Amino acid sequence: MRLAPLLVLLSPLSANAAVKSACDLVTLTEAATLTGHPMRQAIGQDVACLYAAVAGPQTVQVSRMAGSNASEAQQMIDMQLKPTPSSIPGHFLKEAVPGLGDSAAFVYTTGSSSGGTATLSVRSGSTVFMLVVNPGGTPPAATMKDATMQQMKKILSRM
């Protein structure tokens, strides 16, 4: 008999516990592992979280964007894979990533003054998760792809 009121009290908390802010999706320790540098949380909101190096240009950003439907969310992934105009400086590696979420795209950009930037975007239903890592150098694309894929698997498991 006493459990019924307790369950009623816990039900709203359980429902809200499933809704996470973007900073819950990547920890400070995980951000430091992705860049190899001590990090601090620079900005944190429900839909986006930015970690910045304590000293240096390294950053990690995680975003969660909800489309109104799966088709709209897929358009976000497709945009990542479109060819980059030749007027934009730098080198771009763009590829679809099978087996991660409903669809995924990996983009690695080099040629900027702060080094390379790895972006992994994953659609799960009508939501797109985006992980952007600037390691402050230009590690091999395969290394960055593996690191971002491992982190994205953690992000998806937390939802």
Secondary structure, 3 states (H helix, E strand, C coil): CCHHHHHHHHHHHHHHHCCCCHHHCCCHHHHHHHHCCCEEEEEECCCEEEEEECCCCCEEEEEEEECCCHHHHHHHHHHHHCCCCCCCCCEEEEEECCCCCCEEEEEEEEEECCEEEEEEEEEECCEEEEEEEECCCCCCHHHHHHHHHHHHHHHHHCC
